Amino acid sequence: ICTGDSWATLIVRPMFGESGTEIPHFPTALFFFSYILIVGTFLLNVVIAVLLDEFISAVQRAKEGKKMAEEEEKTLRERQQGGTLDPLLLTLAALGSYQELTDRIHAIYKILDSDDSGGLSFDEMRDGLRRLQFEPPLHLSEEEWDSITDSGRLCGQRGELDQVAF
């Protein structure tokens, strides 16, 4: 009855009789009409509340999905970008033997150690990498220096990277 289903067959016809000319009992008619209005309003509010709740949940799920997709895309971009030293490392990886590799690493260290102090400071390494003539030029940031030196743990007392650590 609340939803209007079978309203005509179960309520209205019996109230007005089979011929449809009988006058219904006023309190009964008032009860049913007020019942329909009150329950209909209540049910409408319930349906709207459920729809709004589902809509809000769908929006939140969409935002979370978008955020996760952005995080995955950012992670993928970071993996694809690589590091500053990748061009240098690729040339070292192309060497054929262990002896060639160690000789090339020592030669690079000598080039980077411009003051022949036996240690590489951040400034020496940054400037030396620029002199190596890679295309595009190698630019070392302080964050990358911290990463390479394990936040300074591989550096000596003067804050320089020695040849063994290099």
Stockholm file with secondary structure:
# STOCKHOLM 1.0

chainA/1-166         ICTGDSWATLIVRPMFGESGTEIPHFPTALFFFSYILIVGTFLLNVVIAVLLDEFISAVQRAKEGKKMAEEEEKTLRERQQGGTLDPLLLTLAALGSYQELTDRIHAIYKILDSDDSGGLSFDEMRDGLRRLQFEPPLHLSEEEWDSITDSGRLCGQRGELDQVAF
#=GR chainA/1-166 SS CTTCTTHIIIIIHHHHTTTSCSCCCHHHHHHHHHHHHHHHHHHHHHHHHHHHHHHHHHHHHHHHHHHHHHHHHHHHHHHHHCCTTHHHHHHHHTCSSHHHHHHHHHHHHHHHCTTCSSEECHHHHHHHHHHTCCSSCCCCCHHHHHHHTTTTTTBCTTSCEETTTC
#=GC SS_cons         CTTCTTHIIIIIHHHHTTTSCSCCCHHHHHHHHHHHHHHHHHHHHHHHHHHHHHHHHHHHHHHHHHHHHHHHHHHHHHHHHCCTTHHHHHHHHTCSSHHHHHHHHHHHHHHHCTTCSSEECHHHHHHHHHHTCCSSCCCCCHHHHHHHTTTTTTBCTTSCEETTTC
//
